[in-house]
Amino acid sequence: MTTIFGIKNCDTVRKARKWLETNNVEHTFHDFREDGLSEEQVKRWVQAQGWEAVLNKRSTSFRNLDENDKTNLTETKAISLMLEHPTLIKRPVLQTSNSITLGFKADTYQGLF
C-alpha cells in the first residue's frame, strides 16, 4: 500500500496527491498535524534517506527555531526536533512497500508507478 505523508495545506503535498489521483494510484494520506507521527516512523525515513535529507532546513519552521536547536545537529537531535515540529520534515514523504521518496517530482513518481 502507498501512503503519502504531509500536511494538507502544503502546495507540494497537494500537487503530489493530485498526481497520484490523476494516475489512479491507490493511496492513503497521513496528515502530520492531525494524525501525528511515531518515532519509529521518523527513524525509518532517516534510516532510508539520512537525517539531513529528511530535515528541511529551508523551511520556515527551521528558520524560526532557536539558534541552540539549529546548531550542532546530530541524527538524534534532528529526530527529536522533527517529532516536536513535524513541519520540519521535507514534504511529502511517499512510502511504498519498497521505497521512501522525499518531495515531489512528477518524473520520479512516474518511475515508481
Secondary structure as UniProt FT lines:
FT   STRAND          2..6
FT   TURN            8..9
FT   HELIX           11..22
FT   TURN            23..24
FT   STRAND          27..31
FT   HELIX           32..35
FT   HELIX           39..49
FT   HELIX           51..54
FT   TURN            57..58
FT   HELIX           60..63
FT   HELIX           67..70
FT   HELIX           75..84
FT   HELIX           86..88
FT   STRAND          93..95
FT   STRAND          100..102
FT   HELIX           106..112
//
